[in-house]
Amino acid sequence: MKFLTALIVMMGISTAAMAQSVVVDVVLNPMGDFKGKTSDLKGEAIVKGDEVSAQNIVVNLKNLKTGVEVRDKHTQKYLETSKFPEAVLVSATGKGGKGTGKIKIRGVEKDIAGTYKVEGKVLKAVFKLKLSDFGISDINYMGVGVEDEITLNVNVPVKS
């Protein structure tokens, strides 16, 4: 549960009211779930016709909050934010509501794929990540563990 927000690792979508945000949906085992949230990110998506692209969208993981102080501390520990304070969407492209790209978390770069939609001046993207792909595993606190797969919801401003 602690880190899981880790994933949050990187970008996410929260509410339509926020122009830029990352929300990480984390599922706990044997029960429960939580969200890690931050609006501390930099970058924008570029829209040209029906194509979108983005580069170097940076999320400050040190400001990722889960709503529970002890869980926030565990998240920081598992994400190793003292050593890796940021998650970076290195590059992404999309067309027709589907996109692919590369994300870097804890010094590890991996391919990602997901969906998106542009609403006004905000691009809202959703994709899933496996924490184990970034060297994050065995997250367990008092018998409750974090599932390996998390969902990232990312809202970034759009530039035409």
Salt bridges, closest charged atoms under 4 A:
ASP25 OD1 - LYS35 NZ 2.45
GLU44 OE2 - LYS159 NZ 3.96
GLU51 OE2 - LYS95 NZ 3.93
GLU69 OE2 - LYS73 NZ 3.84
GLU80 OE2 - ARG106 NH2 2.03
ASP111 OD1 - LYS102 NZ 2.56
GLU119 OE2 - LYS117 NZ 3.17
GLU119 OE1 - LYS124 NZ 2.89
